[in-house]
Amino acid sequence: INAEYMGVYPHLFVNLFRTNFPQFAQTSEGRAMQQDAEEAWTQLLNALAVGMQTSESNPIDSLFGGRKVVTYKCAESEDAAEVKEETFRSLQCHISNTTSALELGMQEGMRENVTKRSSSLGRDAVFIKEAKLKSLPEYLCVQLVRFYYRTDTQKKAKVVRPVTFPMTLDAFMLCSDSLKKDLDHGRTLLAARRDKETERRRLGPNAEGMDVDVEPEGMEHFKPMGNRSGFYELAAIVSHKGRDADGGHYVAWVKHREDWLLFDDERVEVVREEKVKENYGGAADNHLAYLLLYRTRTPGGYVCGPP
């Protein structure tokens, strides 16, 4: 990576993307306008889902899609709660004045007040919307909601509050009771493997030949597509540097085996994990994590279960 290399310029992809989604082809003073990375990611997944749909399955939803149970309870009446099942390809981390960690912001994002029509009251009313995850995807995308619209300036402003994110994410607290019961089995298998690995390290040379793998019958639990334990490993980040959504610069951080790679236009370099953690935030002039992509931890990988 640090030796000589030739940059890969995705002209064909960019041209096709702008042709199919004209909003990303907008220009100002002859130059392409800054666009939102989350909107681009969503449009790309939607397009791939449509193009790859078969009569039996959808690869995009198999990899990135999950389901959640959403409950709407009217705060102004005693009506029974309305329960719906919805699909998702990403989750949000809301950032309030007290949010300091990704997990807390994600929990806040699962509960909010919304205004919708109440049939019993015959008018719009405030409802408490609460969601619980019913199934987990193989890859989990989390958006940190760092941009909001300011009516005084009529522009999107940026939230620079520091928010830590874990290298290993445990989504268990976001799940429904039924999903938690299913995850318990996978978590038990991973914990047993972790304990064996700890014992092997303790024994050192005397542990030669010691088997730490999950038993074959246990591995069957992890074979279906999706996440069967609730544990995810951070695989990639899209960060933004700049004071508002209409300007600045996006870069990507990708974990490749044991290394983190920073993709800054045509420049690629290896960076330490400490550098990745600088994306927590704190200043608009520094890179702040905007999109986080987590991948499922499996017993067959070089990482397994909680750290």
N, C-alpha and C positions, 0 to 999 in steps of 0.2 A: 504494500500500500504506500509505503514511503519511497519506493523506487519509482522509476519512470512508468508512466501509465498514460492512457488516452481516455479522455472523458467520453461518456456516453450521453449523447444529446437526444432526448426523446421527442424530436420534432413531429414525427408521425402521430404519436400518441396525443400530444398537445393539440395538434390541428384537428384530429378526430374528436377530441373531447370538446373543444370550443365549437366545432360544427354542430355537434349533437346538443350542446348546452350553451346557447348564445350568451347567457348571462356572464359566462367566464371569458367571453371574447370582447367584452367592453373595453374601450380605450379612452384615454384622456391625454390630450396634447400629443397624439401619435404614439403613446406608449400604453401597454397593457395595464389595466387597473388592478390594484391589489384585490384579491378575492379571499373569502373565508375558507380555511382548510377543512373545517368540519362539514361545511356545505358541499365542498368538492368530494370529500370522502363519502358522504351520504349519497350523492348523485352517482358516484362510481359504483357503489355497492348495488344500488337500485337497478342501474343499467345492466350490470353483470347478472343480477338475479333474474331479470326478464330474459336476457339472452341465453342463459344457461338452464332455464326451466325445462324440465322433462315431465312426462306424464306421471312419473313415480316420485321424483324428488327435486330438490333445488340445492345444488352444492353450496351456494352462498349462505342460505339459511342453515344448512348443516354445519357450516364452519362458524358463522358469526351470529346466527339467530337464536334467540331464547324466547321464553314465554313468561308472562307475569300475570298474576291475579290482581285486579284493580278494584278497590272498594270505594264507592261514593256514598258518603253519609251527609245528609242535609243538616247543617248546623242551626237551621231556623225552624225545624219541625221534628216530630217524632216518627217520621216515615221510616220504613225499613230500608236498610242500606241496599244500594244497587251494586251488584257484583258482575264484573266483566273479565274476560280473558283477552289479553292483548299480546302481540308479538313485539320484539325489539331487536335491533342490531347494534345498539349502543346504549349506555347509561350515562347519566349526568352527575357531576359533582357540583352542587350549588356552593357558592362561596359567600358567606355572610360575614358580619363583623367579628364573629367568634370562631369561624371555621379555621382550623389549624392543620387538619389531616384529611387525606383523601377519603378515608372510611367514614368520617363524620359527615363530610359534604355529600357523600353518596346516600347516606341515611336520610339527610335532609331532603335530597332530591326525590326520595321515595314517598315523601309526605308533604302535601301542600294544600293551600286553599284555592279553590277554583269557583268561578261563577257559571252556573248553568241553570237551565229551566227546571223549575219544580212543578210537577203536574198537580200536586195537592194544593200548592199555594197559588198556582196560576200566574206565576211571575218568576223572574230570575232570582236566584238565591245563592247563598254561599254554601258550598259543599266542601267537606274534608275528603281529599283524595289520598288514598294510601295504597301503595303497591307492595307486593311480595313476589319474589321470583319463584316461578313454578318449574322452570328448567334452565340449565346453564349452558352457554355455548362453548365450543372448543376454544375460540378466541373471543376475548371480552374487550370491547373498546369503551373507554371512559373519556367523556369530554369534560374538562374543567371549564365551567361557564365563566370565562374571564372578560367577556364583552357584554355591555348593556347599552341601551339607547338613551342618550341624554336629550331631553326635550329642549333645554336651554341652548345647547350648541347644535342640536339636530345632527349629532354624529354618535357613532358607537365609541364609548369610552372603555378603558381597560382597567380591570381589577388586578392590582399588582400584589395583593396580600399574599404572604408566603403560605403555601400549602404543601406539606410533606406528602410523599407517596411512597409506598413500600415496594421493595424489590420482589417480595412475595405477598400477594394479596389473598386474604381469606374472605370469600364472599358469603360465608355461612350466615352471617347476621342479617343478610338481605333476603334470605330465602323463606318460603312458606314452611309451615310445620311438616307437611307431607314430604317436601323436598329434603328437609333436614334429616328426616328418618332415612331416606335413601342415601344421603351423603354420609351418614354415620358409619355405614359399612365400609365405604371406601376410605374414610379417615382412619378407621381402626386398622385396616390393612397397611396403610402408609405409615402409621405410628409404629406398627410391629416391624416394618422394614427399617425404619429410622433407628429403633432400639437395637436391631441386629447390627446395623452399620456402626453405631456407637460402641457396641461391644467388640466388634472386630477391630476398631481403631484402638481400643483399650488393650486388647490382647497383643496387638502388633504382630511380630513374626509368628507367634504361636497360633494365629488365626488362619494360617494357610489352609485353603480349601473350604473355609467356612462359607456357607451359602446365605446370602442376604436377600435374595430375590423373593418376591411374593410368590406363593404357591400357585401352580397352574390354574387351580379352580378359583383362586382369588383374582387372577388376572382377567377372568371372564367378566368381572364386574366393570373393568375399564375399557372393554372392547368397543361398546357402542360409541358412536360419535357424540361428543359433548363432554361435559365435565362431571366426574363422579365423586369428587371429594370436596370441591369448593376452593381448592388451592390453585392459584395462578402465579406464573412467573412473568415479570415485566420483560417484554420482548422488544418494544419500540416506543419512541416518543416523537411527536411533532411539537416543536416549540416555536414560540413567536417572540421576536425582539422588536420593540417599538412602542409608541405611546397610544396608538389607536388602531382599529381594525382596518382602516383605509390605507395604511402604510406599514412600514416595517419590513421584517424579513423572516421567512420560515426556514427551518432546517430540520433534518431528521436524525434521530439517534437510534441505532439498531444494534441489538445484541447478537453477535455471531460467535457461537460456541462460548468460550470464556471471555471474549473481548467485546468492548463497546466500540462501535464505529460511528463517527460523526460525518454525515453527508451534508455538505454546505455547497450547493450548486455542483460544480464539477470537482470540487475538492473533497477528498475523503481522508480521514485520519483516525488512528486509534486513540481513544481517550480512556482515562481511568474512571472507575465508578464514582469517585469523589466529584469528578467534573460533571457527570450526569446529574448528580444530586443538586448541583447549582441551579437546576431548572425548577427548584421549589418556588422561587419567586422572591419578591422584595423590592425590585426596581424595574421600571419599564425599559430601561436601557440595557438590561440583561435579558437573556433568553428565559422565558417562562413556559413550563409545560402546558400545552393546550389539549393535545390528544394523547392518551396512553393506550397502548395495545398490550394486553396480557394474554399469555398462552397457557394452556392447561398443563399442570405438572402431572407426570405419569410415572409409575414405578419403573418403566423401562428406560427413562431418561437419566441424565447425570445429576438431575435434581429431583428430589422426591419429598413431598409432604412439607410440613412447616420447617423453618430454618432451625 
